[in-house]
Structure formats: C-alpha cells, structure tokens
Amino acid sequence: MKKNIRDFNLNNKKVLIRCDFNVPIKDGKIVDDNRIVMSLPTIKYALGNNAKVILFSHLGRVKEEADLAKNDLAPVAARLSELLDKEVVFVPVTRGEELENAIKNMNPRDVILVQNTRYEDLDGKKESSNDPELAKYWASLGDVFINDAFGTVHRAHASNVGIASNLEEVGVGFLVEKELTELEKLDNPERPFTLILGGSKVSDKIGVIENLIKKCDYLLIGGGMAFTFLKAKGTNIGTSVLDEENLEFAKKMINEYGNKIILPGDVNAFKEFNNESSNRIVNLNELEEDEMGLDIGPETVKTFSYIISTSKTVFWNGPLGVYEFSKCTKGTEDVLKALVDSHATTILGGGDIVAAAANLGYKDKVTHASTGGGATLEYMEGKELPGISCIPEA
C-alpha cells in the first residue's frame, strides 16, 4: 500500500496537491465539472487538517501561444471556490515572484491554484519532459506532496514524478488511493472474469489483450475493433472499419484463445458513416458489401448480457458502437444495463466508456468508474506507472 495523505502531519504545512482539473471548457465555461468534484475529498481533508493548500493541474495541450488563452485555469479556480464555499486564489503564472509571494502570504486553510502546468511546455516542454530544474523549483514551494491525479500517473511529468523526487513527504490522495484499490481487484479477480473491449482500433488494446487473455474467462469484443477479429475469422465485414496492420495479431488470438473470444453475430448496419444514413439490423452473414456495422445488434446484446449475468468480475473499456450517433447508442446502453443488473464487481476502464455511461445515467451504478484513460489501460497492460512508482510504500 502506498503512503497516502493520512500518513502526514499537515498542520501549518504547505501541501502541494497534483489534481486532475483537465475539464472541458467552452466559451470560458466549464461543461463538465466531474473531475473537480472528485478532487474535493483530498482538498477538504488537507484544509480540515490546517494545511496551506497549493494546487497544480494541467489543462489541454499547450504547443503554441494560441493555446494559452483557451487552456487558462481561471474558470476552474472560480468553480472550485463555489464548490469549497471559500476563496481559491488563482495565480496566473507557473513560477516567479507573484507565485512565491502568494504562497508566502498564505495562512492555514488558504487555497491557491497555480496556472496550468503545461504553460511550461511552450518553451521546451519543461512540464511534459520532467525538466529537473522546474521540478526542483515547484518542490521548493511546499513541504508535502500529494498526487491525486490518476489520469496522469502513466506519465513522468515535472508536476508529479518531478516534485515527488524532490520532497521527502510524498503520498497519494483519496482519488488515486481508490483507483488503486479498485483496479487491484483485477490482479486476482473473482471468477468467472469477463473482459469487454470496444473502441475502434485493435492497436489501442493489444497490451490489455495480451496481459489479460490468459486471466479472463471470456473476452467480449464490440466496437470497430470487432471487425478486425471478424475479418480474421473470414467473416464478411462490408465497408466496416478494419485495422489491417493488426489482422495477424487478431488471427493469432483467435487461433490460441478462440474459445474465450465472443464476437458480434449481428450489427446495426449503415450505408454511410453518419447518423442520417439509412440503417438496418442485420446478421453478419447477410451484411452487404456496401454496408458498415456501427453498433452491435440485439442478438449480440443478448449473448453479451447472458455472459455478464454469469460473471463475478467484469472489466470494460471502450464503447460497443459509435455512441456519439443517436442511432448507435443502444448496444452500449443495453449492455450497460445488463452490467448494473448483474451481481458482479463491475469496473469501467476510463475514457469513452465512462463518458458514455455518464451520458446514459449508469456511471454511478457500477462498482467503479475509473478516472484514467491511458493510465487505466497501462495498468491493465501490467506496465509500471511512473506517477505511482515514485510514491513510497507505507
């Protein structure tokens, strides 16, 4: 178990907390504040223990001057002030006298939000490359470092690994602690263990498949990536998306683990890749050459739902259709319903499937919806996560 925020005396200490405030902002307004809300338990704990709280986060990507204005964290500071019901002082720079003076003038239970850490990427990618001078500088601003941004733990940045490497009192926050606790259930899952994978590309999921195919009892594949596996079996896929580069990988998996891999038998077929196109539910053996599958069909939903109902543990990454199209949400929605109706431990693996579950009203009904996209996948691939490995054991 990693050291966490409870392990430190925070009284009158300057506590640096790396949060994940990478929220969607449109016309200066926050569209979805879920990530801010999820950071509150750790921030409130620090405040409740009389700390001076200094928050860091990235927002978007900063490659050129034009990216600065649209990735300004000022709206986050305003929303955070509302949620905490206290002033959050926003410092619009990432280093220098203004930041140092703001910290020097802090009283216990004050909160500062530092400008977007990726502003430092404009000049030589200092944040993203874990520039040692920047990391040392940020660490010098505080006494304790808490990493509560699970979405970035697969990256070694100055604001996570860099700061952690320059301070003695280092731990994780409640959000990261919960992520690790829930995902560790998959290291030795209760069986039957079912893995559900969707999304468009096989390439995005190769590591997960290779790491978990031996461990899982069933692998249910939907989304665009299903058609690469179907093609590998010799099934006609019409004009459906095909990850040709990974066709051989799909063939290898089917040859070795075909008894575990469950593929769609019917699809919602479209003539064109748009929501207005004519569409029909069709068995794959009747799919026409000029049709593409954009969602799984009802018979596939039944098959997937039955397997889920018999499972004790289910991990799901990637939607089962082009859920952005209103005609293509049904497959994902119906399987989500089967998931929450089951008695299994159910974990959604970050990214698009969590967004889909939130939109469809199922996110809060599963055992755990991960806040990590790439971080969750890399954990499932068995990779070391730099933002976690730099935290000492308790």
Protein Blocks (a to p, Z undefined) as FASTA:
>chain_A
ZZdfklpcfehpacdddddfbbcdeehiafblklmmmmmmmmmmmmmnopacdddddehj
afbfklmmmmccklmmmmmmmmnopacdddfbfbdjklmmmmmmpcehiacddddfklmm
mnoplmmnopaklmmmmmmmpmbdcdfbfklmmpccfklmmmmmmcfbdcddfklmmmmm
mmmmmmmccdddddddedjblklmmmmmmmmmmmpmbdcdedjklmmmmmmnopaehjac
cdfklmmmmmmmmmmmmmmpccdfbdcddfbdcfkbccddddfklccfkbccfbdcfklm
mmmmmmmmmpmbdcdehifbdfkbmklmmmmmmmmmmmmmpmbdcddeehjllmmmmmno
pmmmpfbdcfbfklmmmmmnopacfklmmpccZZ
